[in-house]
Amino acid sequence: MAGSTLLMREWNNIRVEVVHGDLTEEDVDAIVNAANANLDHGGGVARAIVQKGGASIQQESRRIGTVKTGQAVHTGAGELPIKYVIHAIGPIWTDGDSGEEELLASAIRSSLALASELGCESIAMPAISSGIFGFPKALAAEIIIRTIRIFIDGYSGPLRRIRCTNIDEETAQLFRGVLEKTE
């Protein structure tokens, strides 16, 4: 069962939605996992994805190995009713002066570009880096929505729906507020 849509905007024939709900229950082609560089899915949203999708997601991830921060890779979706899990490596927040903002934007761009390359028409992503990686939630919401908006400008690929899905009500509301004021 998909979450409840809090707000929807459309640019360049692409719907951007803010959703309060469970990422693993989204009706999309791909979901984005907020992963660590070793693709060890032991905590946070990564753990939830493997728990629902099955061990094959972790097994495929081990074969991929280490991924640089700001990049994204994909695996199958195991038992999840989607096509792919895109693993985005967001930055760990240290002091805000270590390139964290650009690395988060890069992880979002990489995820969207990979979804497009895979032929996905729809994708759902969480607030990457804002959980156990400590990125300030409000700043993460601003960067993620801004990066999506910039990506959409001039885009002509298969993506038609991008959902920012968060199980945490506070985070979902932060995303809603940012999307509401985005031109």
C-alpha positions in Angstrom: 0.0 0.0 0.0 1.5 3.3 -1.1 1.8 6.2 1.3 -0.3 9.3 1.3 0.7 12.1 -1.1 1.1 15.4 0.8 1.9 17.5 -2.3 2.4 17.1 -6.0 4.0 19.5 -8.5 4.7 19.1 -12.2 7.5 20.4 -14.3 8.4 19.3 -17.9 5.6 16.6 -17.8 7.2 15.0 -14.7 5.3 14.8 -11.5 7.2 15.3 -8.3 5.4 14.1 -5.2 6.1 14.3 -1.5 4.8 11.2 0.2 4.4 10.2 3.9 4.7 6.4 3.8 6.8 3.3 3.6 9.4 3.3 0.8 9.2 -0.5 0.5 5.5 -0.3 -0.4 5.7 2.2 -3.2 4.2 1.4 -6.6 7.1 2.5 -8.7 9.7 1.0 -11.0 12.6 1.6 -8.6 13.3 2.7 -5.1 16.4 4.4 -3.9 18.2 3.0 -0.9 20.2 5.3 1.3 23.3 3.1 1.3 26.7 3.2 2.8 29.9 2.9 0.6 30.3 -0.8 1.5 26.7 -1.6 0.5 26.2 -3.2 3.9 22.5 -2.9 4.5 22.4 -3.3 8.3 20.6 -0.2 9.4 18.0 2.4 8.6 16.1 2.3 5.4 18.7 -0.1 3.9 17.9 -2.7 6.5 14.1 -2.3 5.9 14.6 -2.8 2.2 16.6 -6.0 2.7 14.2 -7.3 5.3 11.2 -6.9 2.9 13.1 -7.7 -0.3 15.1 -10.6 0.8 18.8 -11.6 1.1 19.4 -11.5 -2.7 19.6 -7.7 -2.5 22.5 -7.9 0.0 24.1 -10.7 -2.0 24.1 -8.7 -5.2 25.4 -5.7 -3.3 28.4 -7.7 -2.0 29.3 -8.6 -5.6 29.3 -4.9 -6.5 31.6 -4.0 -3.6 32.6 -0.5 -2.5 31.0 2.5 -4.2 32.2 6.1 -3.9 30.2 8.7 -2.0 27.9 10.6 -4.4 27.5 7.7 -6.8 24.7 5.2 -7.3 24.5 1.6 -8.4 21.6 -0.8 -8.8 20.6 -4.4 -7.9 17.5 -6.4 -8.5 14.6 -5.9 -6.1 14.4 -9.4 -4.7 10.9 -10.0 -3.5 9.8 -6.3 -3.6 7.2 -5.7 -6.3 9.5 -3.3 -8.2 12.2 -3.7 -10.9 15.2 -2.2 -9.2 16.8 -1.0 -6.0 19.1 1.9 -6.7 21.7 2.2 -4.0 22.8 5.9 -3.5 25.8 6.6 -1.4 25.1 9.8 0.5 27.6 11.6 2.6 28.1 11.3 6.3 27.6 14.8 7.9 30.7 16.0 9.6 30.8 19.8 9.8 29.1 21.1 6.6 32.5 22.2 5.3 33.6 18.9 3.8 31.6 18.9 0.6 28.5 17.2 2.0 26.0 19.3 0.1 27.6 18.6 -3.3 28.0 14.9 -2.5 24.3 14.7 -1.6 23.3 16.4 -4.8 25.6 14.1 -6.7 24.0 11.0 -5.1 20.5 12.3 -6.2 21.7 13.1 -9.7 23.3 9.7 -10.0 20.2 8.0 -8.8 17.9 9.8 -11.3 20.3 9.3 -14.2 20.6 5.6 -13.4 16.9 5.2 -13.2 16.6 6.9 -16.6 19.3 4.6 -18.1 17.4 1.6 -16.7 14.2 2.8 -18.5 12.3 3.6 -15.3 9.2 5.7 -15.5 8.8 6.1 -11.8 11.1 6.2 -8.8 10.8 6.8 -5.0 13.5 8.0 -2.8 14.0 8.7 0.9 15.8 11.6 2.6 19.2 10.3 1.8 21.9 10.9 4.5 19.4 12.5 6.9 19.0 9.4 9.2 22.0 7.6 10.7 24.4 9.7 8.5 23.3 12.8 10.5 22.7 15.2 7.6 20.4 18.0 8.8 16.9 17.1 7.6 15.8 20.5 6.5 19.0 21.0 4.5 18.7 17.6 3.0 15.1 18.3 1.9 16.2 21.6 0.2 19.1 19.9 -1.6 17.1 16.9 -2.8 14.2 18.9 -4.1 16.5 21.5 -5.7 18.6 18.7 -7.4 15.4 17.0 -8.7 14.1 20.3 -10.1 17.4 21.1 -11.9 17.5 17.5 -13.2 14.0 17.8 -14.7 14.9 21.0 -16.6 15.5 20.0 -20.2 15.1 16.3 -19.3 13.7 14.1 -22.1 14.1 10.5 -20.8 11.5 8.0 -19.6 11.0 9.2 -16.0 7.5 10.6 -15.4 7.1 10.4 -11.7 9.5 11.1 -8.8 8.3 10.5 -5.3 10.1 11.7 -2.2 8.9 9.1 0.3 9.6 9.3 4.0 8.2 7.2 6.8 9.0 9.9 9.3 6.2 12.5 9.4 8.5 15.4 10.3 10.8 14.7 7.4 7.8 14.3 5.0 6.5 17.7 6.1 9.9 19.3 5.6 9.9 18.0 2.0 6.4 19.3 1.5 7.4 22.7 2.7 10.3 22.9 0.3 8.4 21.5 -2.7 5.6 24.0 -2.0 7.9 27.0 -2.4 10.0 25.6 -5.3 9.4 27.4 -8.6 
